[in-house]
């Protein structure tokens, strides 16, 4: 197999795919034609590559990033939650149904879950924490500022 070649068993992104991913990361709404101009490929070739990147799981979706503060969600917090393994069957559906939960991760350490949330007021946050304590002990950290927004840091694309 030649360097940069893909197989069904071991798909990998070549330099052109990486350039396409980088352009889409900058602007997910970038036109196929504009990507083609920047990569010196035809729009048809770009469309085929993007379709392949989606099929191979490199691209999981396209999103609009909404400013939560514009809607009054000024309280961002991280909540550590101690959950016993037997409670996870009940906990996971509950946490998925909570619209203020931005992300929930099962982690190592003293607490089993790390939950990122957004609320309009500390009173709403307090109410949510009280509900979470049904599952176990909590530890909450309210965010004052964010110096680095969420990014795909693991992708050294160029």
Secondary structure, 3 states (H helix, E strand, C coil): CCCCCCCCCCCCCCHHHHHHHHHHHHCCCCCHHHHHHHHCCCHHHHHHHHHHHHHCCCCCCCCCCCCHHHHCCCEEEEEEECCCHHHHHHHHHHHHCCCCEEEEEECCCCCCEEEEEEECCHHHHHHHHHHHCCCCCEEEEECCCCCCCCCCCCCCCC
